[in-house]
Amino acid sequence: MTTMPNFEALYKNFTEALPKGLLTLHQDLEKNMRVAFEATMRRMNLVTREEFEIQSAVLTKTRARLEALEVRVTALETARSPQVESFNQPPPPSA
């Protein structure tokens, strides 16, 4: 999972502010912060850019197919419309 650039900058500033003598604490803190951050990101149900691009492509294709089907339905309804009207009209009066 990739991390956000803003988090990386914040994390770097925070950890660099720690005294270098606390290297073990620094490493433990780094490990725990990364685990907590990644767990939070997973709970947020975020998707990767690749997954987003794939779903966008699928949606674009689906929209195009829907529009084509709407045009076909409209054409079929228009072609059928005169036939339906002739069935709904009363028969001509007999002389």
C-alpha positions as CSV (number, residue, x, y, z in Angstrom):
1,M,0.0,0.0,0.0
2,T,1.4,3.4,-0.9
3,T,1.3,6.2,1.7
4,M,0.3,9.7,1.1
5,P,3.1,12.3,0.5
6,N,1.8,14.6,3.2
7,F,1.9,11.8,5.8
8,E,5.5,11.0,4.7
9,A,6.5,14.7,5.2
10,L,4.8,14.9,8.6
11,Y,6.3,11.6,9.7
12,K,9.8,12.6,8.6
13,N,9.6,16.0,10.5
14,F,8.3,14.3,13.6
15,T,10.9,11.5,13.7
16,E,13.7,13.8,12.9
17,A,12.8,16.0,15.8
18,L,13.5,13.0,18.2
19,P,16.9,12.9,19.8
20,K,19.2,10.5,17.9
21,G,20.1,8.8,21.2
22,L,16.6,7.3,21.2
23,L,17.2,5.2,18.1
24,T,15.4,2.2,19.4
25,L,12.4,4.3,20.4
26,H,12.6,6.0,17.0
27,Q,12.5,2.7,15.2
28,D,9.7,1.3,17.3
29,L,7.7,4.5,16.9
30,E,8.3,4.4,13.1
31,K,7.1,0.8,12.9
32,N,4.0,1.4,15.1
33,M,3.0,4.6,13.3
34,R,3.2,2.9,9.9
35,V,1.1,0.0,11.1
36,A,-1.5,2.3,12.6
37,F,-1.6,4.5,9.5
38,E,-1.9,1.5,7.1
39,A,-4.7,0.0,9.3
40,T,-6.5,3.3,9.3
41,M,-6.2,3.6,5.5
42,R,-7.6,0.0,5.1
43,R,-10.6,0.8,7.3
44,M,-11.3,3.8,5.1
45,N,-12.0,1.5,2.1
46,L,-9.7,3.4,-0.2
47,V,-8.8,2.0,-3.6
48,T,-5.5,2.3,-5.5
49,R,-5.2,4.6,-8.5
50,E,-5.0,1.5,-10.8
51,E,-8.3,0.1,-9.4
52,F,-9.9,3.6,-9.8
53,E,-8.8,3.8,-13.4
54,I,-10.1,0.4,-14.2
55,Q,-13.5,1.1,-12.7
56,S,-13.6,4.5,-14.5
57,A,-13.0,2.7,-17.8
58,V,-15.7,0.1,-17.0
59,L,-18.1,2.9,-16.2
60,T,-17.3,4.8,-19.4
61,K,-17.9,1.7,-21.5
62,T,-21.1,1.0,-19.6
63,R,-22.4,4.5,-20.1
64,A,-21.7,4.3,-23.9
65,R,-23.6,1.0,-24.1
66,L,-26.5,2.5,-22.1
67,E,-26.7,5.5,-24.4
68,A,-26.6,3.2,-27.5
69,L,-29.4,1.1,-26.0
70,E,-31.5,4.2,-25.2
71,V,-31.2,5.3,-28.9
72,R,-32.3,1.8,-30.0
73,V,-35.2,1.8,-27.6
74,T,-36.3,5.2,-28.8
75,A,-36.0,4.1,-32.4
76,L,-38.0,1.0,-31.8
77,E,-40.7,2.9,-29.8
78,T,-40.9,5.5,-32.7
79,A,-41.2,2.7,-35.3
80,R,-43.8,0.9,-33.3
81,S,-45.8,4.0,-32.3
82,P,-48.0,4.2,-35.5
83,Q,-48.8,0.5,-35.2
84,V,-50.0,0.9,-31.6
85,E,-52.1,3.9,-32.5
86,S,-53.9,2.0,-35.3
87,F,-54.9,-0.7,-32.8
88,N,-56.2,1.9,-30.4
89,Q,-58.5,3.6,-33.0
90,P,-62.1,2.5,-33.3
91,P,-62.9,0.7,-36.6
92,P,-64.3,2.9,-39.3
93,P,-68.1,3.1,-39.4
94,S,-69.8,0.8,-41.8
95,A,-72.2,2.3,-44.3
